[in-house]
Amino acid sequence: MFKTTIKGTGHYVPENIVTNHDLSKRMNTNDEWITERTGIKERHHRANRNDEKETTAYLGFKASEMALQNAGIKAEELDYIIFATLSPDYYFPGCGVLLQEMLGCRTIGALDVRNQCSGFVYAMSVAHAFIKSGIYKNILVVGAEIHSFGLDFSDEGRGVSVIFGDGAGAVVLSATEGDEHGDILSINMHSEGKFAEELCTKFPGSKYGWSDRMRLEPENVTDAEVYPVMNGNFVFKHAVTRFPETMMEALSGAGKTIEDLDLFIPHQANLRIAQFVQQKMGLPDEKVFNNIQKYGNTTAASIPLALSEAIGSGKIKRGDLILLSAFGSGFTWGSVLFEY
């Protein structure tokens, strides 16, 4: 039976750093307000809001270059690409095929995943199934986002806009056998669609219209439809319930306990959520990795970006037991437990 091993990781963020102080010049907010509610001190946004080069696919490409180099694998050795994002370059096609072209891969398959904050966890589950079944050997899994182009930087939008940043993370998963370290031990995924509009962007879409409304009645397309909307307290209450559930499901599915964990990497949604979950699960600081303070919430990119940083900084070594968990829009949530 094949094992699913993480061969290499990579990440990339735009050079442009936007601090809380910078945002206070654009809307009625301040560093204390943002830090208290989210834990975020700064985030990366591409310098030009309408940049046609530094797109979501491009960020994914830069993260993928690093992941491939660290894995010791060439792009032409890849068998499949899975790209998770809520902010694709085009409405269609998705970013997967754009990344395939940028990397110069063979005409391999490229799948796009639209599960927002849980996108990378869902993408990992698909890659793992392909590898376990023996269909593919080397799979590139990417999470990337450009949020900055679509945020409302007015006072009305500050509750959402201060949270999100741009960035990308990538992982090369490979089939291995024998005594080599590394395998995915447990995966679970869940959804609860009745809460879809508690955290969503409504426009464009078949429910709220598109071209006809923009062309015939643009004055009636509201900010609440165009920009992301979030019922913050409602999302918080569900997140701090679902995180422990999915974490324990992953651990019990592999016959492990919370004490066996070497590191927990939550989706970087809000530092308050991560700290609440950490306390509820009884995890010490050294067993939890957060980097939302530097990057904000990068949605599908947040877990692979954090994973890449944790490995690069020496926080994770071969043989360690790692748990990745996410909760987000949909609602969707899930976990991946693996030995690195």
C-alpha positions, -999 to 999 in steps of 0.1 A, spaced: 0 0 0 13 34 -9 19 61 17 12 98 11 43 118 20 49 155 20 80 158 -1 83 196 -2 65 228 8 67 264 -4 50 298 1 50 332 -14 35 366 -5 36 400 -23 63 423 -11 39 451 -2 31 451 36 0 468 49 0 475 86 -29 483 108 -17 519 109 -18 520 71 -55 508 72 -63 535 98 -56 561 70 -82 546 48 -110 538 73 -121 545 108 -100 519 126 -67 516 146 -41 491 156 -56 485 190 -91 477 176 -78 453 149 -53 436 172 -78 430 200 -104 415 177 -82 395 153 -46 394 165 -35 407 132 -7 434 130 0 434 93 -8 416 61 5 415 25 -14 430 -4 -2 433 -39 10 468 -46 -13 475 -75 -50 465 -69 -55 459 -106 -21 442 -113 -25 418 -143 8 399 -135 7 394 -98 -25 373 -99 -37 344 -78 -23 319 -102 11 338 -102 13 336 -64 5 299 -66 32 295 -92 59 312 -70 49 290 -40 50 259 -63 85 267 -75 97 267 -39 78 235 -31 92 217 -61 127 228 -53 124 216 -17 109 183 -29 137 177 -54 111 172 -81 108 188 -115 75 202 -129 75 176 -157 74 149 -130 41 160 -117 10 139 -124 -17 162 -112 -24 197 -99 -51 207 -74 -56 244 -69 -77 258 -40 -89 294 -41 -119 317 -38 -103 344 -58 -94 330 -92 -78 350 -120 -110 346 -141 -146 337 -133 -136 307 -155 -114 289 -162 -99 281 -129 -63 287 -117 -53 251 -121 -48 252 -158 -30 286 -156 -6 271 -131 0 241 -154 10 265 -182 32 286 -160 51 256 -147 55 241 -182 40 208 -171 28 181 -195 -9 180 -203 -17 167 -168 -50 172 -151 -57 203 -131 -85 205 -106 -99 236 -89 -114 234 -54 -139 261 -42 -141 254 -5 -127 288 7 -110 285 41 -113 247 41 -101 245 5 -66 232 12 -79 205 36 -104 193 9 -77 194 -18 -53 173 4 -81 147 8 -84 144 -30 -47 141 -35 -44 115 -8 -71 94 -25 -54 95 -58 -21 85 -43 -35 57 -21 -53 42 -51 -21 42 -71 -34 64 -99 -9 92 -94 26 94 -78 34 131 -75 6 157 -69 10 195 -64 -15 209 -40 -18 247 -39 -38 273 -19 -35 309 -31 -55 341 -28 -56 377 -39 -81 392 -16 -71 428 -18 -87 435 -51 -122 427 -39 -124 442 -3 -144 472 8 -119 496 24 -146 519 37 -159 523 73 -188 500 64 -165 472 52 -138 474 79 -150 445 99 -141 422 70 -114 441 52 -90 444 81 -88 406 83 -77 394 48 -43 393 31 -28 380 -1 -6 349 -3 0 314 -14 13 280 -2 21 248 -20 28 212 -11 42 183 -32 26 150 -21 43 118 -33 36 81 -32 62 63 -11 66 28 2 87 10 29 102 26 60 104 61 47 89 87 71 56 103 62 20 94 56 -15 109 59 -31 90 88 -66 104 90 -89 129 71 -124 141 77 -145 167 60 -179 183 68 -204 209 56 -235 227 67 -250 246 38 -279 262 56 -255 288 69 -241 297 35 -251 333 36 -235 339 71 -202 342 53 -202 348 16 -199 370 -15 -232 370 -33 -223 386 -67 -218 375 -94 -238 344 -94 -270 328 -108 -290 337 -77 -283 374 -75 -277 380 -112 -248 392 -132 -244 409 -166 -280 421 -170 -281 438 -137 -246 454 -142 -257 466 -176 -293 476 -170 -294 486 -133 -259 490 -119 -272 514 -93 -292 486 -77 -262 463 -72 -255 468 -35 -222 467 -16 -237 438 5 -238 418 -27 -205 427 -43 -183 426 -12 -177 398 13 -202 397 42 -197 380 75 -218 375 106 -187 376 128 -201 365 161 -221 337 145 -191 324 126 -169 326 158 -194 305 178 -196 278 152 -159 277 146 -149 272 182 -174 243 183 -164 226 150 -127 229 154 -125 206 185 -149 182 169 -129 177 137 -96 176 156 -108 148 179 -123 129 149 -90 130 131 -70 119 162 -94 91 171 -95 79 135 -58 72 137 -58 59 172 -40 90 185 -46 114 214 -41 151 217 -10 144 238 6 126 208 6 157 187 38 175 179 22 205 163 -13 218 155 -17 242 126 -52 258 124 -65 277 95 -55 313 102 -89 329 105 -86 348 137 -61 345 165 -89 347 191 -104 315 175 -71 297 175 -63 307 211 -98 296 223 -94 262 206 -59 258 220 -72 264 255 -102 241 251 -79 213 238 -53 219 265 -24 224 240 7 243 252 20 272 231 49 252 217 25 228 201 5 254 181 17 274 151 1 307 142 13 333 117 -19 353 112 -1 382 130 20 387 99 -2 377 70 -39 380 81 -64 355 69 -52 342 35 -82 317 33 -71 286 12 -35 297 14 -33 300 52 -26 264 61 0 256 34 17 290 41 19 283 78 30 247 72 58 258 49 69 284 74 68 259 103 90 234 83 113 261 71 119 274 106 126 240 121 94 237 141 86 205 123 110 176 117 106 142 100 86 118 120 65 145 138 27 141 141 10 172 126 -27 182 126 -42 206 101 -77 219 108 -99 245 91 -134 260 93 -149 285 70 -176 296 46 -201 271 35 -200 263 64 -173 237 57 -147 223 81 -123 194 83 -89 181 94 -58 162 81 -36 143 105 -2 132 91 32 120 101 58 143 85 
